[in-house]
Amino acid sequence: MKVPRDVSGEHLAEVLCRRWQYAKVHQVGSHMILETSQPVHQRISIPDHRPLRLGTFTSILRSVAEHKGVTRSALIASL
């Protein structure tokens, strides 16, 4: 599946919180800190940029997909 190029950090954080059991812990400057305990603890930082750079976006997707045991395509489809 092709990676969308117009996703903002705010939208990505919202989707991860709503559909993938992440919670926004706090924000430091322009970076939002999200964490989850499902299946084990993970903490990620998402820049509040519009749009996210492609490399940053794919890196976040790769990390979340590996942690949750799903494919990147499943994450992209939930956007």
Secondary structure, 3 states (H helix, E strand, C coil): CCCCCCCCHHHHHHHHHHHCCCEEEEEECCEEEEEECCCCCEEEEEECCCCCCHHHHHHHHHHHHHHHCCCHHHHHHCC
